[in-house]
Amino acid sequence: MKRLHYLILITFFIAGATTRLHAGHYKSFKVSVYTRAYEVEKMKDLHWLDSTWQVISSQVKVDKIYLKTHRDLLIVPGKTLEQAKKYFQDKGVEVGGGITYTIDESNDFETFCYSDPEHRKLIQEIAEHTARYFDDFILDDFFFTSCKSDIEIKAKGNKSWTAYRTELMTKAGMDLVIKPSKKINPNVKIIIKYPNWYDHFQGLGFDLSSGPRIFDGIWSGTETRDPSSDQHLQNYLSYNIVRYFENLRPGHNYGGLGGCRRFPYGDGPLCRTTLADDVCQSP
């Protein structure tokens, strides 16, 4: 029987998931925290880290935390990662990593250009950096590309954008992330998280036939958003997505991660998505 695995996103981020891992503090589920690179970078300040953690741990018993190493060209220094990792391990909390491959999320979700030599070099360096500190890490939703630079247009040639991008991202996953990471850390497990975009996957480079088989596993995007926001995610899109992903590679769908936000983000209630239901609460 699968156990519910709840991931908490603080400004950090919230998510829900199933997992085959043993239960921790709770009988039927595990609780994890998934933190953005912005908050991980702040963990260099132990006072900030400890005071924030006291608030969280006083309300819920946490089994695991995922520390993102990169987002929007912010790369968290190794010294900060080591300090944060030790802090949580000393408290008996498992620690994993995470990567969001964005250049500037605020600029219409600006992604890397995966045929650009300079971008490719940085993409690989981020993966290697993460593998040095963690035995498992999650690639967040943004392992895709919407880039239409001159370099990409030339590389695409006569192919459709869909054919070009799915081939490009499959090779990038293997050559820039998986192989370099496992060379640095042979024990590392790399999970790719797919968002719940359904008919938009392939157009941005997500190949759901090859991707689930080259990575060690997948996580399911269970996000919902305000339908009028940039991502146009309707509230019902998460209902069947876990079963859909489970059938891409049976036995390798390790969880669901996502949150539903009602905008404006800072003022309205924060809506947290789990596999079971949506729980809305005031911030």
C-alpha positions in Angstrom: 0.0 0.0 0.0 1.3 3.4 -0.9 1.7 6.0 1.8 0.8 9.6 1.5 3.9 11.8 1.5 3.1 15.4 2.2 5.7 18.0 1.1 5.4 21.4 2.7 6.3 24.5 0.8 6.8 27.4 3.1 7.7 30.5 1.2 9.4 27.7 1.0 6.5 25.7 -0.8 3.8 23.1 -0.3 3.1 19.8 -2.0 1.6 16.4 -1.6 2.9 13.0 -2.6 2.8 9.3 -2.5 5.9 7.3 -1.7 7.1 3.8 -1.1 9.4 4.9 1.6 8.8 3.9 5.2 6.6 6.2 7.3 8.4 8.5 9.7 6.9 10.5 12.5 3.3 9.7 11.3 1.7 6.3 10.8 0.4 6.7 7.3 2.4 9.4 5.7 5.8 11.3 5.6 6.1 15.0 5.8 8.8 16.9 3.8 9.6 20.5 3.2 10.7 21.7 -0.2 12.6 25.0 -0.2 13.3 27.4 -2.9 16.9 28.5 -3.6 16.0 32.0 -2.2 15.3 30.5 1.3 18.2 28.1 1.1 20.5 31.0 0.5 19.2 32.6 3.7 20.2 29.6 5.6 23.8 31.0 5.8 22.3 32.9 8.7 21.9 30.3 11.4 19.7 32.6 13.5 17.3 33.0 10.6 17.4 29.2 9.9 16.8 28.2 13.5 14.0 30.7 14.2 12.2 29.7 11.0 12.6 26.0 11.7 11.3 26.4 15.2 8.0 27.8 13.8 7.7 25.0 11.3 8.7 22.1 13.6 6.4 23.3 16.4 3.4 22.7 14.1 4.4 19.6 12.2 6.9 16.7 12.5 9.1 16.8 9.4 10.8 13.7 8.0 12.7 15.2 5.0 13.7 18.5 3.5 14.7 19.3 -0.1 17.1 22.2 -0.5 17.2 23.8 -3.9 20.6 24.8 -5.2 19.6 27.0 -8.1 16.8 29.2 -9.4 16.9 32.3 -11.6 20.7 32.2 -11.8 21.0 32.1 -8.0 23.4 29.3 -7.1 23.5 28.6 -3.4 27.2 28.3 -2.3 28.5 24.9 -1.1 29.3 26.3 2.3 25.7 27.3 2.9 24.5 23.9 1.6 26.8 22.0 3.9 25.8 24.1 6.9 22.1 23.7 6.2 22.5 20.0 5.5 24.3 19.4 8.8 21.7 21.5 10.7 18.8 19.3 9.5 20.7 16.0 9.8 21.6 16.8 13.4 17.9 17.1 14.0 17.2 13.7 12.4 15.8 15.1 9.2 16.6 13.5 5.9 18.0 15.9 3.3 17.7 16.0 -0.5 18.4 18.5 -3.2 16.5 20.3 -5.9 17.1 22.4 -9.0 14.9 24.9 -10.9 16.4 25.5 -14.3 15.2 29.1 -14.9 17.1 32.2 -16.0 14.4 34.7 -14.9 11.1 33.3 -13.9 9.6 36.8 -13.7 10.4 37.3 -17.4 7.6 35.0 -18.7 9.4 32.0 -17.2 12.6 32.6 -19.1 14.4 29.3 -19.6 17.9 28.2 -20.6 18.7 27.8 -24.3 19.9 24.2 -24.4 21.9 24.5 -27.7 23.8 27.5 -26.4 27.3 26.4 -25.4 27.5 28.9 -22.5 24.1 27.8 -21.2 25.0 24.2 -21.6 28.1 24.7 -19.5 26.2 26.3 -16.7 23.4 23.7 -16.8 26.0 21.0 -16.3 27.8 22.9 -13.6 24.6 23.3 -11.6 23.8 19.6 -11.8 27.4 18.7 -10.7 27.2 21.2 -7.9 24.0 19.6 -6.6 25.3 16.1 -6.9 28.3 16.9 -4.7 26.0 17.6 -1.7 23.0 15.3 -2.2 22.3 11.6 -2.9 19.0 12.5 -4.5 17.6 15.6 -6.0 14.5 16.7 -7.9 14.4 18.7 -11.2 11.5 21.1 -10.7 8.9 21.8 -13.4 11.2 24.0 -15.4 13.4 21.4 -17.1 12.0 22.6 -20.4 12.8 25.2 -23.0 10.8 28.0 -24.7 14.0 29.6 -26.1 13.8 30.9 -29.7 17.3 32.5 -29.9 19.2 32.6 -33.1 21.2 29.7 -31.9 18.1 27.6 -31.3 16.5 28.6 -34.6 19.7 27.5 -36.5 19.9 24.2 -34.6 16.2 23.4 -35.2 16.6 23.6 -38.9 13.6 22.2 -40.7 12.2 20.3 -37.7 9.1 21.4 -35.9 9.7 23.1 -32.5 8.1 20.1 -30.8 10.3 17.5 -32.6 13.4 19.6 -32.0 12.7 20.4 -28.3 11.8 16.9 -27.3 15.0 15.5 -28.8 17.0 18.3 -27.4 15.8 18.0 -23.9 16.1 14.2 -23.8 19.7 14.5 -24.8 20.3 17.4 -22.4 18.8 15.4 -19.5 21.3 12.6 -20.2 24.4 14.5 -21.3 24.1 17.6 -19.1 22.4 16.3 -15.9 22.4 12.5 -15.5 25.9 11.5 -16.7 27.8 14.4 -15.1 25.9 14.1 -11.8 26.5 10.3 -11.6 30.2 10.9 -12.4 30.5 13.2 -9.5 28.3 11.0 -7.2 27.6 7.5 -8.4 25.0 7.0 -5.8 22.9 10.0 -6.7 19.2 9.5 -7.7 17.7 12.1 -10.0 14.0 12.6 -10.1 12.2 14.7 -12.8 9.0 16.4 -11.8 6.5 16.9 -14.5 3.9 19.7 -14.3 0.2 19.1 -15.1 0.2 20.6 -18.5 -1.2 17.7 -20.4 -1.3 18.8 -24.1 1.5 21.3 -23.7 4.3 18.9 -22.6 5.9 18.1 -25.9 5.8 21.6 -27.3 8.3 22.7 -24.6 10.5 19.6 -24.7 9.0 17.2 -22.2 9.1 13.8 -23.8 6.9 11.5 -21.6 8.0 8.4 -23.5 11.8 8.7 -22.9 12.0 11.0 -19.9 10.6 8.7 -17.3 13.0 5.9 -18.4 16.2 7.9 -18.4 15.7 9.4 -15.0 15.6 7.4 -11.8 12.0 8.3 -11.2 9.4 11.0 -11.6 7.2 13.2 -9.4 3.7 14.4 -10.4 2.8 18.0 -10.6 -0.4 18.5 -8.7 -0.5 22.2 -9.0 -3.6 24.3 -9.4 -3.5 28.0 -10.0 -5.9 30.9 -10.5 -7.2 30.1 -14.0 -6.5 33.7 -15.1 -2.8 33.6 -14.2 0.0 33.1 -16.7 0.0 29.3 -16.5 -3.8 29.0 -17.1 -4.1 25.9 -14.8 -7.7 25.0 -14.2 -8.6 23.7 -10.7 -9.5 20.3 -12.0 -6.2 19.5 -13.8 -4.6 17.7 -10.8 -7.4 15.2 -10.3 -6.2 12.4 -12.5 -2.6 13.4 -13.2 -1.0 11.1 -10.6 -2.6 8.0 -12.2 -1.6 9.3 -15.7 2.0 9.6 -14.6 2.0 6.3 -12.8 1.3 4.6 -16.1 4.2 6.3 -17.9 6.6 3.9 -16.0 4.8 1.9 -13.4 6.5 1.7 -10.1 8.6 4.9 -10.6 6.1 7.7 -9.8 7.4 8.6 -6.3 5.2 11.5 -5.4 3.1 14.6 -6.1 4.4 18.1 -5.6 2.5 21.3 -6.1 0.5 24.1 -4.6 -2.4 26.1 -5.6 -2.1 29.8 -5.1 -4.9 32.3 -5.2 -3.5 35.7 -6.3 -2.3 38.1 -5.3 0.2 35.7 -3.7 1.0 37.9 -0.7 -2.5 38.9 0.3 -5.0 36.1 -0.5 -5.3 32.7 1.1 -2.7 30.1 0.3 -4.3 27.0 -1.1 -2.2 23.8 -0.6 -2.8 20.8 -2.8 -2.4 17.2 -1.6 -3.4 14.0 -3.3 -6.5 13.8 -1.1 -7.9 17.3 -1.4 -7.3 21.0 -1.5 -6.8 22.7 1.9 -7.2 26.5 2.0 -6.0 28.6 4.9 -5.2 32.1 5.6 -1.5 33.0 5.6 
